[in-house]
Structures are given as structure tokens and as C-alpha cells.
Amino acid sequence: MKILIISNNYKPELTGPGVYITDLAEYLSAKGEEITVVTSYPHYPHWRLYPGFRQRLFERSIDKGVRIIRCPIYIPKSPSTLKRMGYDLSFTLSSFWGGILRERFDLIYCVSPPLTIGLTAELLSRFKRCPFIFHIMDLIPDTAVALGMLRNKLILNILKLIEGHIYRASSGIVVISPGFEENLLRKGLKGKKKIALLPNWVDTSIIKPSTRMNGFREKYGIADDEFVVTYAGNMGNKQGLETLLQSAGLMTDGNCRKVRFLMVGEGARKAYLLEYSERCNLENVMFLPLQPPEVFPDLLAASDALAITQKKSVTDICIPSKLMTSCASGRPLLAAVNENSETAKFIGQAGCGIVVEPENPPALKTAVMKLLNTPELGIEMGKQGRLYVEKNFAREKILENYSRFIYEIVESNKQRTLSALG
């Protein structure tokens, strides 16, 4: 079977959708499928090209049996709303030409955001005479509206029309959480059978519980008696990471002095967060770059708790992929998120952490101190989280479900074609 995957993000990007789409492409390739990936040049979450890459017109390569076509894209240095729209549209257009130059396919699999990539997939599916699947990693335009990034009613109405059209035109839709599915059904999407709830996954053989005192703590001079709260991931707008820094600023006396915050990653807000930390003289906060895959498990193991923060407005519009990896590490979660969010629901079901009100630094401080002063609670939450992901989000099981859904869509399209001809 020949499959074209269109995704703005792909390896060597270490965070976000690219990690999962790379894994999916290589998994399908290993099963004997012919996989072509149309993607951009690696730039996320730094918002600049990775070292060693230079934008060219449709650069081709092969990696682990996957044919990769890289398309030029506009990468804004500071992604404002208008620049972000230009960024999305540039990949929407260039990916069409990257895909149209290839042979026929049995299926086109596109990943959103951007939302408009669905239009590219639909147009290519008409040229190639094959079905397309629309994979939703973030709900657009809902996310932009909730974060206050999109207020223009005309643009919003246009995006809603595009959204509805793509949902109807697609042969299948992949959503990564129950809240996403409920969102689509509330919008009047008919044909629930075309929706597949296929969550992100974690390789539990790589991310697993391990000793706190490892090479990572030693490298950065972190003592055994320090209670480490780690945020690892994208430092963007929807994360609301100011809450974490403000909470760190409250840790000034008694046992609080044992707490150290690690801010690990890159993103559009990192420069602001660094400046804020320096201005407030937050000596208990350490900023680190993205860690390579071979070091990342040690980072998680060296932590005593793993933090997730979100803006109040974030509910069913996104679910952080770090939930699964955090739980797999056997460490408790500290989540400053909306109680109605997908993140809060996940933590409640798994019993893997403490949820507090978002954008409330004192509440987050209280939760940190609770785990510091009752270590047995954190150990139990860590165990529960590990068991939950082993049961529900193990890599092989989830990827097999993805594969099965893809085959179902292709076979269903073949049957419809035969019926039309007969």
C-alpha cells in the first residue's frame, strides 16, 4: 500500500507532532508499506532552522525506508497571529507541490495544524483518486480563539467554514482525546463512524521508572535532598508558564528552599520567561535546552514531580503529549489546568497527580509542598500513572490501532469504487 503523509513536523524535531508522525511513518514502513512524507525543514520549537539544514526546493531523502520530501516554508522569528497565518499558508501551498509531483497513492494522511492542510489533502486526493484522513493534533481555530490570538470575526468565520468542509470531505478523522471527538460532534459532524479516537502513545520500554540520583543530577549539580519540579516541552503561549515561575518566586522560606524548578525546552515564549526569571532573581529556577532522546529518560527520572501548566481558557482544544511520557517515568504530575480540561480528566482517571486552579501560583506552591512533605503520596501517584499508560497507551498497541484504521479506510474506498463501477 502506498501512503502519502503530509505533516509540517518530522524528525529530527524532538517535541510536538513530529515525534509521533515519525514513529507512525517508520512503523508503517517496517510493516512493508510504501511511505512518502511531505514535510517542512526542521524548525520546531526553536522557530529557526536546525543546524545543518538550508531551505531548498523539494529536497528528497530516504530514512529507515521512508521517502522524505522537504518543502520550503516561511518561518517567522517571532510568531505573531498574522505571521503564524503566513507560516501555515506557506506550508499548505508548498506541500501541495511536494505531493503532486509523486505517483498515485492509496491514501493521503494529513496532520493538523495547520487546519488548511486539509484543503491540500483534499485537492491531492482528487488528483490521485484516493481517500484522505485528517489527523487532529490541535483543534483549530478553537485554540487560537481560546488564547486570544484570533478575534477577527470575518477570518474566524472563514476558518470555521474551512473546518466544516474538511471534516465532511475527509474519509476518516483521527482525534487524540475524547474531548476532541465531543467537540466535533457538538459542531454537527455527521457520521460518527468516520471518527477514530486514537491517542498519542509512549514507548514504555524506553521511558520507565529509574533512580533519582543519576548522571543528570550529577551533571547539573543537583543534590539528593533537592526536590526537583520539572517542566519539559514547548514554551509557548497556551502553556501559561508564568504561573510556574511565579510559584517559584513564592518558595522563599523553610522547606521551600529545597525546591528547584527545571525549565527544559524551547519555544516562542522562552526569551520572555528567561527575562522574567532574571528580573525577579529566581535563583531556584534553572533553564535548560531540549535534551537529546538518550538523555531525556534520565531527566525525567532525576525529577521528583513533573509540571504541566495551561491557560484558564484551555479545555478540550488540546492535550499535551507529555502526559503519557510523564506517567511512564513513574513520577507524579503537578497540573495547574482548568478542571474541565482534557489534562485534568486524564489525571483524574489515572490517579497520577494533583490538579490545581490554573494561573494561581499560591495553589501550585501548596501542591508542590504537599508532594515534598508526603513523599509516599508522590510514589503512589507515580505508580498509578505508570500502570495507566502501560494499560492504555503502550506504543505497539496504539500503533496497531492506527494501522487498522488506515486499512479500513482504504478498503472501504475500494468497495465504494467497485460499487460505483458495477
Secondary structure as GFF3:
##gff-version 3
##sequence-region A 1 422
A	DSSP	beta_strand	2	6	.	.	.	ID=ss1
A	DSSP	alpha_helix	17	30	.	.	.	ID=ss2
A	DSSP	beta_strand	34	40	.	.	.	ID=ss3
A	DSSP	beta_strand	59	63	.	.	.	ID=ss4
A	DSSP	beta_strand	66	71	.	.	.	ID=ss5
A	DSSP	alpha_helix	81	100	.	.	.	ID=ss6
A	DSSP	beta_strand	107	112	.	.	.	ID=ss7
A	DSSP	alpha_helix	117	128	.	.	.	ID=ss8
A	DSSP	beta_strand	132	136	.	.	.	ID=ss9
A	DSSP	alpha_helix	142	146	.	.	.	ID=ss10
A	DSSP	alpha_helix	153	169	.	.	.	ID=ss11
A	DSSP	beta_strand	172	175	.	.	.	ID=ss12
A	DSSP	alpha_helix	178	186	.	.	.	ID=ss13
A	DSSP	three_ten_helix	192	194	.	.	.	ID=ss14
A	DSSP	beta_strand	195	197	.	.	.	ID=ss15
A	DSSP	alpha_helix	215	219	.	.	.	ID=ss16
A	DSSP	beta_strand	227	232	.	.	.	ID=ss17
A	DSSP	alpha_helix	242	249	.	.	.	ID=ss18
A	DSSP	three_ten_helix	254	258	.	.	.	ID=ss19
A	DSSP	beta_strand	259	264	.	.	.	ID=ss20
A	DSSP	alpha_helix	270	279	.	.	.	ID=ss21
A	DSSP	beta_strand	285	288	.	.	.	ID=ss22
A	DSSP	alpha_helix	296	302	.	.	.	ID=ss23
A	DSSP	beta_strand	305	309	.	.	.	ID=ss24
A	DSSP	alpha_helix	322	328	.	.	.	ID=ss25
A	DSSP	beta_strand	333	336	.	.	.	ID=ss26
A	DSSP	alpha_helix	342	350	.	.	.	ID=ss27
A	DSSP	beta_strand	353	356	.	.	.	ID=ss28
A	DSSP	alpha_helix	361	373	.	.	.	ID=ss29
A	DSSP	alpha_helix	375	392	.	.	.	ID=ss30
A	DSSP	alpha_helix	395	421	.	.	.	ID=ss31
###
